[in-house]
Structure formats: C-alpha cells, structure tokens
Amino acid sequence: MKAIRVSQFGGPEVLKWEEIPDLIPAATQVLVAIKAVGVNPVENYVRTGTYALKPNLPYTPGADGAGIVQAVGVSVTRFKTGDSVYVIGSQTGTYAEQALALENQVFPLPKNITFAQGAALGVPYSTAHRALFTRAQAQKGESVLIHGASGGVGTAAIQLAKRAGLTVIGTGGTDQGQQLIKDLGADFVLDHHDPNFSQKLLEVTENKGVNIIIEMLANINLGNDLTYLSKYGRVVVVGSRGSVEINPRDLMGREAAILGMVNATTNASELEKIHFDLIEGLKDGSLKPIVGQELPLKEAAQSHEAVMKPGAHGKIILVP
C-alpha cells in the first residue's frame, strides 16, 4: 500500500509518499481501508520534532480518518468487514491507504455523513466537546466566545454550543470565514482584527462579559481574553504557539479561571461517551462537519503548510 512516511524530523518536505507492506490486524485491531484523512495542526508540530511527544522514526502521521472495514481481529465484536466507520486514533497512522486501530478507536459512520466529513470528526470535535463540557462545564443559557471560529475546532464548537443552548459569539478574520460562522448559526459574528473589537464584544454581551472563551491561539489572545470574561468566567486554552504575559488581577477580580487541555489525556471511557453523543448529533442533523479543502494524500506537505495559515475555513482533508 501507499503511505506518507516521515524518516527524519523537519519541514513539510520530510513527508514522503512511499510504498510499504499491507497491514494485518492483531486480535483486538480493526483494519480500515482509508477513504479520507483529517489534517490537524498537532501533526505539523510532531513532524518538526519540537512536540513534547515524539514518535519513533520512521512513522506514518495521522489520527483522524474514515473508510471501510477491511478486516477485523478475532477478538473484535463491534465491527465487521464492509462497515463504514471513522477512526479517532490509529496504531499505525492514518496518512495511508490502510490503518490499524483498536476497536475502541473506531465508530460507525452514519449514512448521512460522507467519508470526508467523518475524517473531520476526531480531533476537532473531541477537542470542542471536551473544551465546552468537560473543562468549562458549559451550561444552557451561558455565552461563549469562540476565537478562530471558522476552523475545524471552531466550527465544531459553534455547532456543539448551539445544540446545548448557549449564546455563541464567533470571530473570524476574513469575509469568507465570517460568513461561514454566521451560516453555522452563531448569534454574533465579530472580526478579531477590528480595532474596536473589545467595545463591540462588550456591546453584544450587554457589558456583562462572556462566560466562556474557547481559545485557539493563547499566545496572541490570552491577555486580552481575561478582560472579556464575566464574573466566574472560564478560558479554555486548546491551542498556543508560544508564551504570553497576563495580568493576574484580571482573573482575581472576576474569580475567573484559565483551563488547559490536551486530547492525549482523555481516557477511552470518556472518548466513547463523547463520540456516542456526537453520533446522535450527526444522525439528527444538529452536527455537520465542514470540509473546507480536499487534497490528494500524496500532497500531504501542501496540507501541512495550509493548516498553519490564518483564515481557516473548515477542515483540510487528504484523499488516498
């Protein structure tokens, strides 16, 4: 089979399109013929060798994908050959024509969801769900500010928050992104480049501030975020590309909190609960993953450049 392989850490050019042996599932594994792959920023960080968790070289990147079950191990009971599924983790990497995953990393793909949409579920929807409901403990009637709401995690967060009865304020830096945020049902859409952003945010919250902020770029926004919070407000940091200086007094007076998260700490039981909830939303139409761009899998290097650029619009998908 063909796969993207990384034999040394470095820039996007180290992503190589290679022929490797076909895979065979062990007793507890599911072999999936991959039809679509989700690209996530974390895969860029891992590829550079600067991420805290480094895979052994050589490796195949990727955790998210969707496809058709090709074979199952003797201990697998939930899936059979021919099932349409999506995967939220892989033992072998999803940037390939085949991937091996544990049974609890595989979920049924509803008939109304495409393979490309299924590949957009894993990291973005798990992240958004955990940020809103596990970390921030979001409640119906609260308000949430979603920075960079037109990207993969942002579009997921909008849909999940609206489904749960929150007032959603989404920010985008382009006309296209802002239109997408509006189309997804955000109650208010703001331009985070607007010099009057702070004032406009206060206006839409009636000078109360926001209860929750989902922060994708903490190194740029966190200091200001703390001034936007209501009393007992929470910022959940899901992404950062560097350090930042904050004023603790902005937290103290509000009795507010900064909460960090990474999906790697999620246990199998929690992930299962999250994805069973997501599947219900997919079936009833309240959740619909947004695919912004599709590229051939062999052009993975181009996808890694694109996923780090500002002005995100949905999810980048690779197609084997």
HUNOR-V435344 format. One record per residue. N is the residue number from 1. PSI is psi in degrees with one decimal (NA if undefined). OMEGA is omega as a letter, one per 40 degrees, with the letter a starting at -180 (999 if undefined). D_CENTER is the distance of its C-alpha to the mean C-alpha in whole Angstrom. Layout:
BEGIN
n psi omega d_center
N PSI OMEGA D_CENTER
N PSI OMEGA D_CENTER
END
This chain:
BEGIN
n psi omega d_center
1 164.9 i 27
2 145.3 i 25
3 157.2 i 22
4 128.6 a 21
5 144.2 i 22
6 116.1 a 22
7 -12.5 i 26
8 148.7 i 26
9 147.6 a 23
10 -155.4 a 23
11 -177.5 a 22
12 -23.6 a 20
13 -15.1 i 24
14 -6.5 i 24
15 109.4 a 21
16 138.8 i 24
17 110.8 a 25
18 161.3 i 27
19 127.1 i 29
20 164.7 a 28
21 149.1 i 30
22 156.5 a 29
23 151.5 i 27
24 126.5 a 29
25 139.8 i 27
26 -179.1 a 28
27 -39.0 a 30
28 12.5 a 26
29 154.9 i 24
30 129.2 i 23
31 120.3 a 23
32 127.6 i 21
33 108.9 a 22
34 128.7 i 19
35 -19.0 i 19
36 145.9 a 15
37 133.4 i 13
38 133.4 a 9
39 129.0 a 9
40 147.0 i 7
41 -34.2 a 9
42 -30.9 i 10
43 -27.9 i 12
44 -45.7 a 14
45 -42.5 i 15
46 -43.1 a 16
47 -31.7 a 18
48 -18.4 a 20
49 5.4 a 21
50 -5.4 a 20
51 152.5 a 17
52 -37.7 i 19
53 117.4 a 18
54 125.6 i 20
55 158.8 i 20
56 138.5 i 24
57 146.8 e 25
58 160.4 i 25
59 162.5 i 21
60 123.3 a 19
61 170.6 i 16
62 136.6 i 13
63 -27.4 a 11
64 139.6 i 10
65 170.8 i 12
66 151.2 a 15
67 -151.5 a 19
68 133.6 i 22
69 123.9 a 23
70 -31.5 i 26
71 158.4 i 28
72 151.7 i 27
73 164.5 a 29
74 -21.2 a 32
75 -4.1 a 30
76 129.8 a 27
77 -20.0 a 28
78 -15.4 a 25
79 156.6 i 25
80 163.4 i 27
81 133.6 i 28
82 -11.5 i 27
83 139.5 i 24
84 128.8 a 21
85 164.9 i 18
86 153.0 a 14
87 145.2 a 13
88 22.1 i 11
89 159.6 a 13
90 145.8 i 16
91 -17.7 a 19
92 -4.4 a 20
93 142.3 a 17
94 -6.4 i 15
95 64.1 a 16
96 167.4 i 20
97 -19.8 i 22
98 151.9 i 22
99 144.9 i 20
100 133.6 i 21
101 152.2 i 19
102 155.9 a 20
103 -37.0 a 21
104 2.3 i 19
105 2.9 a 16
106 137.7 a 17
107 149.3 i 17
108 138.3 i 19
109 116.2 i 17
110 150.2 a 19
111 -24.6 a 22
112 4.6 a 21
113 130.1 a 17
114 166.4 i 17
115 -40.4 i 16
116 -42.5 i 14
117 -38.3 i 12
118 -36.8 i 12
119 -14.4 i 10
120 1.9 a 8
121 -44.1 a 7
122 -81.8 a 7
123 -48.7 a 4
124 -48.4 a 2
125 -35.3 i 5
126 -43.9 a 7
127 -49.9 a 5
128 -43.1 a 7
129 -47.4 a 10
130 -40.4 a 11
131 -44.3 a 11
132 -47.4 a 13
133 -29.6 i 15
134 -48.1 a 15
135 -53.1 a 15
136 -15.8 a 17
137 47.8 a 19
138 141.0 a 18
139 148.9 i 21
140 134.1 i 22
141 -14.3 i 24
142 166.4 i 22
143 148.2 i 21
144 131.8 i 17
145 122.5 a 17
146 106.8 i 13
147 138.0 a 14
148 48.3 a 12
149 -4.5 a 11
150 -4.7 i 12
151 -172.6 a 8
152 -50.7 i 5
153 -39.7 a 4
154 -46.8 i 8
155 -35.5 i 9
156 -43.6 a 8
157 -39.3 i 9
158 -51.9 a 12
159 -42.8 a 13
160 -39.6 a 13
161 -42.7 i 15
162 -40.5 i 17
163 -31.9 a 18
164 0.5 i 18
165 24.7 i 21
166 156.2 i 20
167 124.2 a 21
168 127.4 i 18
169 115.5 a 19
170 142.5 i 16
171 145.7 i 17
172 153.5 a 17
173 -1.6 i 19
174 159.7 i 20
175 -40.9 a 22
176 -44.5 i 20
177 -42.0 i 17
178 -36.1 i 19
179 -39.7 i 20
180 -44.3 i 17
181 -42.6 i 16
182 -44.5 a 20
183 -29.1 a 19
184 -4.9 i 16
185 10.1 i 19
186 141.7 a 18
187 -32.9 i 22
188 142.2 i 22
189 124.9 a 21
190 154.0 i 21
191 115.9 a 21
192 -5.3 i 20
193 -10.1 a 23
194 124.8 i 26
195 -20.1 i 28
196 20.5 a 29
197 -48.4 a 25
198 -43.9 a 26
199 -44.0 a 29
200 -36.6 i 28
201 -42.5 i 25
202 -37.7 a 28
203 -45.7 a 30
204 -18.9 i 27
205 9.0 a 27
206 40.2 i 31
207 16.0 i 31
208 -19.3 a 29
209 174.7 a 26
210 149.0 i 22
211 -38.2 a 22
212 140.9 i 18
213 128.6 i 16
214 112.2 a 12
215 117.9 a 13
216 -19.9 a 10
217 70.4 a 14
218 -31.8 a 16
219 -20.4 i 19
220 -40.5 a 19
221 -18.1 a 19
222 -42.1 a 20
223 -44.4 i 23
224 -35.6 a 23
225 -40.5 a 21
226 -26.3 i 23
227 -11.1 a 26
228 -10.7 a 24
229 149.3 i 24
230 177.1 i 26
231 136.5 a 28
232 20.5 i 26
233 161.2 a 23
234 134.1 i 20
235 127.0 i 17
236 117.4 a 14
237 113.1 i 13
238 -8.5 i 9
239 143.2 i 10
240 145.2 a 14
241 24.8 i 16
242 -170.2 a 19
243 168.3 a 22
244 150.2 i 23
245 131.9 i 26
246 163.3 i 26
247 108.6 a 29
248 -24.9 i 29
249 -28.0 i 31
250 -24.6 i 29
251 -43.1 a 27
252 -49.7 a 31
253 -28.9 a 32
254 -7.6 a 29
255 45.0 a 29
256 176.3 a 25
257 144.5 i 22
258 124.8 a 20
259 127.8 i 17
260 163.6 i 15
261 149.5 i 12
262 141.7 a 11
263 -21.9 a 10
264 -21.3 a 13
265 -4.3 a 15
266 128.5 i 14
267 166.4 a 17
268 -37.5 a 17
269 -43.4 i 19
270 -43.3 i 16
271 -40.7 i 14
272 -44.2 i 16
273 -42.6 i 17
274 -47.5 a 13
275 -26.9 i 13
276 -36.7 i 17
277 -43.0 i 16
278 -41.0 a 13
279 -38.6 i 16
280 -41.8 i 18
281 -35.0 i 16
282 -41.6 a 16
283 -39.6 a 20
284 -1.4 i 21
285 -0.5 i 19
286 -18.9 i 17
287 130.8 a 14
288 100.6 a 14
289 138.6 a 10
290 118.6 i 11
291 117.9 a 12
292 -31.9 a 13
293 138.0 i 15
294 133.9 i 16
295 153.5 i 18
296 144.7 a 20
297 -35.7 a 19
298 -12.6 i 22
299 34.1 a 21
300 -35.0 a 18
301 -40.8 i 19
302 -36.9 i 19
303 -33.7 i 15
304 -30.2 i 15
305 -41.4 a 17
306 -37.1 a 15
307 -17.9 a 12
308 -3.2 a 13
309 149.1 i 16
310 167.7 i 16
311 36.4 a 16
312 146.2 i 12
313 88.5 a 13
314 -161.2 a 10
315 140.2 i 9
316 128.9 a 11
317 138.3 i 12
318 139.5 a 15
319 116.6 i 18
320 NA 999 21
END
